[in-house]
Amino acid sequence: MKVRVKFSKYGPVKFIGHLDIMHYFQKAVRRAGIDVAYSEGFSPHQIMSFASPLSVGHTSDGEYFDMEVNSFTDEADMLQRLNQVMVEGIDVLQVRFLDKGEGNAMASVSGASYLVAFSDKFILPSNWKDAFLSFYQQSHIPVVKKTKKGQREIDLKESIYQLEVRGDKVYMLVDAGSGSNIKPEFVMETFFERTGTVLPEYPFRIHRVETYKRAENGRLVPLIV
């Protein structure tokens, strides 16, 4: 049986990397008394799959992982037991039993939404909001993206599904698929580079709002609907 868990990450825990978060949850699941399934072989490990890794320093309300379990009581009981062993900075928000045909969390990710705030050290240009919206309204935004295999030119416009200025923050919904993942800081850096603005060290505070999959009708929906 497969279970999907949604959790938040905030406070000092935002500086803990993805691998350490995986190891933390492996231990937390044991402490919570969850009847988790293990792989077979000489080095058995918990059968667990995390969705799109969150960059170090970012906070989130939309993190997910799947795990195989041998037995399952109910969603509310597992939610309570997990939260009883969580550290400050991680809250389990939802637990959902998955149907057999449901793909794993990592392979299902197609999009992610973010709120981007600015560092107090960053003196923004007075017209940045209008300039930013004009930047997004272009029909094409050609950029060079670095990948593990080198560099390639893409149209950034195709990877930004939604972009809004909300007060002094920027909301964006972007492509987060495994082969076309766009980071919110890349969007922001591209814009400010083209305006000739010099960025200070650590100019952005980034919060992941939600992580999405494609529904059968093609719409983006949260990994737990």
C-alpha positions in Angstrom: 0.0 0.0 0.0 1.2 3.5 -0.8 0.7 6.6 1.2 1.5 10.3 0.2 2.5 12.8 2.9 2.5 16.6 2.5 4.6 18.7 4.8 5.9 22.2 5.4 9.4 23.4 6.0 10.2 26.7 7.7 12.5 28.4 10.2 16.1 27.2 10.7 15.2 23.9 9.1 15.2 25.7 5.7 19.0 25.4 5.8 18.9 21.6 6.0 19.5 20.0 2.6 17.3 17.5 0.8 19.4 14.3 1.7 19.3 15.2 5.3 15.5 15.8 5.2 15.2 12.3 3.6 17.2 10.7 6.4 15.3 12.7 9.0 11.9 11.3 7.8 13.3 7.8 7.7 14.0 8.1 11.4 10.8 9.9 12.2 8.7 7.2 10.5 10.3 4.6 12.7 9.8 6.7 15.8 6.1 7.2 14.9 5.6 3.4 14.8 4.6 3.5 11.1 4.6 -0.1 9.6 6.7 1.1 6.7 7.8 -1.4 4.0 11.5 -2.2 3.3 13.2 -3.2 0.1 14.7 -6.7 -0.2 18.3 -7.7 -0.5 21.6 -7.3 1.4 20.9 -3.6 2.3 17.2 -3.1 2.9 15.9 0.4 3.1 12.5 2.1 3.5 10.6 2.4 0.3 10.2 6.1 0.1 10.1 8.6 -2.8 10.3 12.4 -2.4 8.9 14.9 -4.9 11.0 17.8 -6.3 13.8 18.7 -3.9 13.6 22.1 -2.3 16.6 24.4 -2.6 18.5 25.1 0.6 17.4 28.3 2.2 13.9 28.1 0.8 10.7 27.6 2.9 7.7 25.7 1.8 4.1 24.7 2.4 4.1 22.2 -0.4 6.6 19.4 0.1 5.7 15.7 -0.5 6.9 12.2 -0.2 5.4 8.7 -0.9 6.1 5.6 1.2 5.1 2.0 1.0 3.5 0.6 4.1 2.6 -3.0 5.1 -0.5 -1.9 7.1 -2.6 1.2 7.4 -5.0 2.3 10.0 -6.4 5.6 8.7 -5.1 9.0 7.4 -5.9 10.9 10.6 -4.1 8.5 12.8 -1.0 8.5 10.7 -1.1 12.3 10.5 -1.3 12.6 14.3 1.5 10.0 14.9 3.9 11.7 12.5 3.3 15.2 13.9 4.0 13.9 17.4 7.6 13.2 16.4 8.3 16.2 14.2 10.9 18.8 15.1 10.1 22.6 15.1 10.3 23.7 11.5 8.5 20.7 9.9 4.8 20.1 10.1 2.9 17.2 8.4 -0.1 18.8 6.8 -1.9 16.0 5.0 -1.7 12.2 4.7 -3.5 10.4 1.8 -3.8 6.7 0.9 -3.1 6.3 -2.8 -4.8 4.2 -5.4 -2.8 1.5 -7.1 -2.5 3.3 -10.4 -1.1 6.6 -8.9 2.4 7.5 -10.0 5.1 8.2 -7.5 5.6 11.7 -6.2 8.9 12.4 -7.9 7.7 11.3 -11.4 4.4 13.1 -11.0 5.7 16.6 -10.5 4.8 19.0 -13.4 4.7 22.4 -11.8 5.4 24.4 -8.6 4.2 27.8 -7.4 6.3 30.3 -5.4 6.2 33.6 -3.5 9.4 35.6 -3.9 10.2 38.4 -1.4 13.2 40.7 -1.4 16.0 41.0 1.0 16.1 44.2 3.1 19.5 44.9 1.6 18.1 45.0 -1.9 17.2 48.6 -3.0 14.7 47.9 -5.8 14.4 50.3 -8.8 11.3 52.5 -8.4 9.7 51.1 -11.6 10.5 47.5 -11.0 6.8 46.3 -10.9 5.8 47.8 -14.3 9.1 46.6 -15.8 8.7 43.1 -14.4 5.2 42.8 -15.9 6.4 44.1 -19.2 9.2 41.5 -19.1 6.6 38.7 -18.6 4.3 40.1 -21.3 6.9 39.5 -24.0 5.8 36.8 -26.5 9.2 35.2 -26.2 12.0 35.3 -23.5 15.0 33.5 -25.0 17.6 32.5 -22.4 20.5 30.2 -22.0 20.0 27.6 -19.3 22.8 25.7 -17.8 22.2 21.9 -17.5 24.3 18.9 -16.4 25.1 18.3 -20.0 26.1 21.9 -20.7 24.0 24.8 -22.0 21.0 25.1 -24.2 18.8 27.9 -25.3 15.1 27.8 -24.2 12.1 30.1 -24.3 11.6 31.0 -20.6 8.1 32.3 -21.5 6.9 28.7 -22.2 8.0 27.6 -18.7 6.2 30.4 -16.7 2.6 29.4 -16.5 1.5 32.4 -14.3 3.2 35.5 -12.9 1.8 38.3 -10.8 3.1 41.1 -8.6 1.4 40.9 -5.2 2.2 43.9 -3.1 6.0 43.8 -2.7 6.2 40.1 -3.6 6.2 38.1 -6.8 4.0 35.1 -7.3 4.9 32.6 -10.0 3.8 29.2 -11.2 6.5 27.5 -13.3 7.4 24.3 -14.9 8.9 21.9 -12.4 9.1 18.7 -14.5 12.3 16.6 -14.2 13.5 17.5 -17.7 12.4 21.2 -17.7 12.6 22.4 -14.1 12.7 26.2 -13.8 13.8 27.7 -10.5 12.2 31.0 -9.4 15.5 32.6 -8.7 16.5 32.0 -12.3 13.4 33.9 -13.5 14.2 36.8 -11.1 17.9 36.9 -12.0 17.1 36.9 -15.7 14.8 39.9 -15.3 17.2 42.0 -13.2 20.1 41.2 -15.4 18.2 42.6 -18.4 17.5 45.8 -16.5 21.1 46.2 -15.6 20.4 46.0 -11.9 23.2 44.7 -9.7 22.0 42.1 -7.3 23.2 42.1 -3.7 24.2 38.8 -2.0 21.2 36.6 -1.2 18.7 39.1 -2.8 15.5 36.9 -2.6 13.5 35.0 0.1 11.7 32.2 -1.7 8.7 30.2 -0.4 7.2 27.3 -2.3 3.5 27.5 -2.1 2.5 24.3 -3.7 3.7 21.4 -5.9 1.5 20.2 -8.8 0.9 17.2 -11.1 -1.1 17.0 -14.4 -4.6 15.8 -14.1 -6.3 13.8 -16.8 -7.8 17.0 -18.2 -4.4 18.6 -18.5 -4.9 21.0 -15.6 -2.3 21.4 -12.8 -3.6 20.1 -9.5 -1.8 19.7 -6.1 -0.1 16.3 -5.5 -2.8 15.7 -2.9 -6.1 16.8 -4.3 
